Amino acid sequence: MIRLQGALPERYGAASSEQLDEWIGRAKAALGDRLLILGHHYQRDEVMRWADARGDSFGLSRIAADRQDAEFIVFCGVHFMAESADVLTGEHQQVLLPDLNAGCSMADMADIEAVEEAWEDLARVTDVERIVPVTYMNSSAALKAFVGRHGGSVCTSSNARAVLTWALGAADGAPRGDKVLFFPDEHLGRNTGFQLGFGATDMALWNPRAHFGGLSETDVKGARLLLWKGHCSVHQRFRPVHVDAFRREHPEGIVVVHPECAHEVVELADRVGSTDFIIRTVAGAPAGSVLGIATEIHLVKRLGDENPDKTVVCLDPLVCPCSTMSRIDPPHLAWVLEGLEAGEVHNRITVDTETAAWARVALERMLATV
């Protein structure tokens, strides 16, 4: 997806960190309760310090929706997160993203045109009325609207199992369909499928860059889970060799990984769960514990800082940050806030009425499921 973020005025690029802090603090104080700054867990500390609330993408969007007094929602995250906030907030609220280039490489791996083309391909060989589309929260509003229109649901990393159970009837014996098309993260889909007792032969990988997804008609008809070929650029870096190295150095250590990691990494972990699960696991570990974490480095570092009685390390020795999330920085935050103080709205993120309505349908199905 192409996004155009113009260069900031020179004063922001030339400002010292102290000047930026002064400008951000002044504008924030002037705007008062009209402003709500949201900080995603992966955000850098110098931005997170200004957040009124921090959390994961969906949790922050719900916080924004509950803060009806906040006229301006400044989302220090990435594009799809700001879209979700716009979908859930009121008409009197405006959602701003400090840098339009703060996208999500995973979300961009499944665009609406490719998904609609895949749906048409599938319709030629099977009854798509029996396919339940499920999109991960890390996707555009257009994809959330797509699954809303086609009887599907959104999921998060913490409730993917419940949503797939709802779709395939694994628990209550009342399936909504015979198979699921899951996008955009193949690893979350695969790991959840194994959790539900499906085997590798029950899953097929749909490659949107290959003819008919790189599959045969037999492959499609035999699969219960059609997994979109997509991944998180950070979590895909973690490999079994990283887990092995940690265990050699810390035999009593605890390995905690995010379900966006590859299945072979998840199999080796002691704990697997969402960002919030990882935070709770570290907080609840006994003093003196050593924890090897497979997730974004800004969060790992923050967990170490906030749990000084434990040793918290990143499993990836190269400690790769989320490069797109890192585009949100103090100069962009200062620019957006000073603009609001002066009556100028920069980088407003809006979702059109029809797309927002269907996206809400998909989100409401998720909430009803879990």
N, C-alpha and C positions, 0 to 999 in steps of 0.2 A: 504494500500500500504506500502510495506516495503522499508525503506530508511536507508542507512547506513552512519552515520556521525561518523568518527573516533574522538578520543579524540584530543584536541588541544595540541600543544607543551606546556610544563609546564610554560614557561615564560608568556604566555597569561593568564593562570589561576591565576598566582601568582602576576600579575601586579596590581598596584593601578589604580584607575580611572584616575588620573592625567597622569600616564605613558601611559595608553591606549589612552587618548586624544592626547598626544604628538605624538604617533606612527601613529594614524589615520590622524592627521593633516599634518604630514610630508609626508606620502605616498600620500595623496590626492593632496597636493601641487606639489609633484614631477610628478604625473601622468597628472596633468593639464586637458586640454580639451579631452584627450584620455579617461577620466573616467567620467561616469555619475552615480551618486548614487540616487536611487529612494526610497522614503519612503512612505509606505502605511499609511493611516490615523490612523490605529490602532497601529502603532509602538510606542514603548517606547520613551520618550523624549530624553534620552541619546544617542539614535541612530538617531532619527529624526533630531537632530541638525546638522547632517552631510549631510542630504539629499539636493541635488540640486533641486529636485522637489518632491512635495508630492501630493497625490491624491488617487483615487480609483484604482482598479486593471487595468481596461481597459484604463482609462485615462493615467495612468503611462506608459502603453505599447505603447500608441500612441505617447507620448512624446519621448520615447526611439527611436521609428521609425523615428521621425522627426529630431533627433539629429544624423545625418549621420557622424558627425565628431567624435562621441564617439565610441571608439573601444571596451571599456569594460563597460557593464551595470551591476552594482551591485544592485540587487533588494532586498531591505529590506522589504520583504513581506513573502509570502508562495509559495509553489512549483508550484501550478497551475498558479500563477501570472507570475513567471519567465518563465514558458512554453509559456504563451501568448506573452510575450515580445520577446521570441526567434522566435515565429511564425511570428511576425510582423516586426522584424528588419532585416537588410541586412546580407548577407553572411560574410561581413567583420567585423561584430559585434559579440561579445561574451557576453552571459548573465550568471551572476554568482549569486548563492544564498548562503549567508554566512553560513547557517546551513542547511544541507540536511534534518534534522529532522523537519524543519519548514513546516509542511504540513497543510492541512485543513480537519478537521473531516467531515464537510459536503461533500466536494468533494470526500472524500474516501468512502462515503456511496453509491455512484453509480460508480462502476468500469465498464470497457468496457465489461468484460465477462458477468456480470449480466444484463447489458442493452441489449446485443445481445441475451441472453437467453430469456429475456422478449419479445423482438421483434419476436423471433421465436414462442413463445407461442401465442402471439397475432395473428400471421399470420395463426394459425390453426383455428381461430374462426372468423376472420374478415379480410377485405382487407387492408393490411398495406399500400397500395398505397394511401389510404385515411386518413392515420394517419400522422400528421405532428409532428416530434420530435423537441422539443425545449429544449435546455440545458441552464441553468443559467451560467453566466460567471464563477462562482465558481465551475469549473469542469475541468477535465483533458483535455489535447489536444486531446487525443484519443476519448473522447466523443464529443468534438467540431467537429472532423473529421467525426464521426458517423452521426451527424445531417447534416453535409455538404453533405455526400454521399446520404442521404435519403431525400433530399429536404427540410430539416428543417433549423433552425436558432439558433443562440445564442441570449440571452437577458441579460440585466443588470437589476438591481432593479429599475432603473429610466425609462427604456423603455419596461418593460415586457408587459405593456398594449398594446403598439403599436405593438409589435411582435405577441401577441396572436390575436389581431385584424387582422393583416396580415394573420395569419394562418387560422383563422376561418371565415374571411370575415364579421366580425361584423359591419364594417363601410361601405365598398364599395360593399357589396353583391357578392363578387367574392371569395368564400372560396378556400383555397389551399387544404383543407381536411375537413373531417367530425368531426375529433377529434384530440386532441393534447396529446402526451405523454410528460409530463413536468418533468424534473429532474435537479438537485437532491434535490431541496428544496420544500417540499410540501406546506409550509406556504406562500412563495411568489406566488406559483401557485394558491393556494386557494384564497388568498387576491385579486389577480388580476382577478380571475374568478368572484368573487363577484362584483368587480368594473365594470366588463363588463355586469353585469346583470344576470349572471348564478346563479342558486340556488344550494343548497347542493346536491340535487338529480341529478344534471348535472355533479357532480364530483365523482370520485371513487379513493380510495387510493390503489396504487399498492405496496404491500410489497414484496420486492425481496427475503426475507427469507422464504416466505410461498409459498406453491404449487400454481401455476398460480396466483401469486400475492395476494393470499388470496381472490380472487374474483371468481364469477361465470361467465359463458359465457354471461348471461343476463346482469350482472353488466357492463361488458366490452362494450357490444353492446349499452347499454343505456347511457353511459357516454360521455360527450363532452370533459371533461378534465380528463385524467388519471394522477394522481399526484403520483410521486415517494415518498416513505416513507423515508424522509431524512430531516435534520434540521441543523441549526447553533447551536453549543453548547453554545454560548453566548446568542443569541437572544431568544432561547427557554426557558431561565430562567425567563423571564419577565412574570408576571401573573397579572390578574385583581386586586388581592389584593394589588399589588404594586401601581397601579394607584389609587385605593381607598385611600390608606394611604397618598399618595402625595396630593390628593385633600382635604383630611381632614386637613392637615397641611398648604396647600397653596390653599385656595378656588379660588383665582384669577389666579392660576398658569396655565401654558400652557404645555400640555403633547404632546411630539413629539416622535414618535416611528418609527422604521425601519420595512419595510414590511416583513422581515424574522421572525417577532414576530407572535405568534399564533393569529388567527382571533379574538378571544374574547378580546385580548388586543388591537388590531387594532381598533375594534369597539368603544372602550372607549377613544381613542386618539383624540386630537384636530387637530393634523397634522400627516401625514404619508408620509414617503418618504425615498429616498436613503441617503447614507452618505453625499453626496454633498448637498442634499436638507436640511438635518438636520443642516449642517454648515451654509447654507444661512439663514435658519429660525432663528437660534440663533443670527446671525449677524444682521438680520433685525428687531429683536424684540425691542420694545421701552426700553429705559433705565429704570432700576428698575424692569424689568420683572423677574419672577421666572419661570424657565423652567425645567421640569422633562423629562429626556432623556432616551430612551430605546435603548441603543447601547453600544458598547465596551467602557470600562472605561478609557483607555488611551485617546481616542478621547473626551470623556465627560470632563475629567480633563483639557485637552488642551483648549476646548471651554470655560471653566470657566476662565482659565488663560488669554485667549485672549479677553475676554469680561468682564472686571472687573466691568462694570456698570450694570451687570446683575447677578442673582444668577442661576447657572447651576448645577443641581444635577442629579445623576444617580438614576433611579427608583428602581434598585435592591440594597437593603441595603448591600448585600455581595460584591458588586462591582467586579464581576468576570471578569478577563481579558481574552483575547483570548490566551490560553496557548501555542498554536503552534506558533502564531505570536511572542510571547514573547521569543521564542528561539533565535531570532536574537538579539544579544547583542554586546556590545563594544568589548569583546575579539574575537568573530567570525569575526566582521567587521575588526578589526585590522589585524587579521590573513590573511584574503582575500586580503586586500589592500597592506599589506607588501609583500605578495606573488606576486602580480602584479608588484610591484616596483622592485622585484628581478627577474622578467621574468617568474614567475610560476603562472599558472592559476589553482585555486582551485575551485572545485564545479561548473564546467560549466554545465549549463542546456541546453540540445539539444533535439529538436524534429525532428524525421526523416522526410525526404523530402516528402513522400506521405502523412503522417499524417498532416504535416504542410500545404500542399497544400489544402487538404479538409477542414481543420480548417479555413483557410483563406476564403474559399468559404462561410462557415457558418457565419463568421464575416462580410463579404461583404454583405450578404443578410440582416443581421441586420442593417448595415449602410444604405442600400438602403431603408429599411423599415421605419427608423426613420429620 
